[in-house]
């Protein structure tokens, strides 16, 4: 039965068992989970706590051939009207000793009660409304239950229920350990149960990739009705359970968990995933926007990471020689893709940029419109020389990557090369790479021709 269900849905399934419910499956995404189980009877019933975690607009029925003709959602709660209660007596309001009078709740919404007490009104029956905090119940007030009903046509022997819940989710977290000659990336799956009860999982497959799911429906269900019936956080680290290498599925990735495990309520459960082979390049990044005035600053401590396999997005703590040096957030990263990131300034790499205006010329342009009117516009052609001095105070050599971006789209930029170093133009950005030896101090120069209004 279970294998047929898995094949039928062709997706990421997690088998959950409980003593009071039939076995059902869950597709775990980064911000919620989809519950799937075989339909037993209608209407579907949910407690108030369960309903708070469910997206009502996601509840539906699935099969190979089904036509849903109607769906209703209703809230029902056992009425307290007619229940025996105790009321704080008015004669005890100004006294330290509480006096209670027995009564019957007539209207629970307006707190209308009926009492017959000789000490208050002789043999007469009194009806009056009391403050809600003066009513004491003999039993716990009932909570609402929510019912979902369908009418449908199908020729299939099995129909499945599916809906989204927000209490179960997962994400990846990383530790990037860097040494002089090698780098290791450790990936962990952090599965979170925000619910109020534990979840036992026999088999799991987690979905990694760009899945756009809203956590809540933005609109109230139009056919929602209300009726009345008379009737701590802990973190667990698994020692034996592991997650297999991910496999690609229609642009997403599936990670299989090979052992059963249980997640307690309000608990994070961490499982080791894969250890990809990664290469990491370190460099100092000088990235800035063009200014017509001279300026100074420091390079950024930057890295370029590439993995031999897909990496799902997640926070990454970075260590250099076992010491934490920063953290970054890795996006969904395909195999062999490069990811560039910076984690702070490197005060050992100082730069000073001098900008000089070499010449400035006004250009007049004539534009003839369809009406034969000639319009003259003026543009300015300016040539700047940029000299950037870079000092490496380290006791080792360092690679520097320099990029200067020109912000305004209405200007035209043209690089003019000088002889002392190679710069390239990439759209509106001027770039160059250079290597500085230990305690090195070098100056690099180029010119740009800037045409603007």
Protein Blocks (a to p, Z undefined) as FASTA:
>chain_A
ZZmmmmmnopaddddddfkbccddddddfkbccdddddfbdcddddfklmmmpcfklgcc
ddfbdcdfbdcdddddddfehiacddddfklmmpcbdcddddddfblmlopacdddfkln
ojaccdddddfklpccfbdcdddddddddddddfbfbdcdddddfkbccdddddddddfk
bccdddddddddfbfbdcddfbdcddedjddddfbdfbdcfkbccdddfbdcdddddfkb
ccdddddeehiacdddfbdcdddehiacdddfddddddddddddddddddfbdcdddddd
ddddddfbdcddddddddeehiafbdcddddddehiacdddebdcfkbccddddddfbdc
ddddddddfkopacdddddddddddddddddfbfbdcddddddddfblkbccdddddfkb
ccddehjaccddddddehiacddddddddddZZ
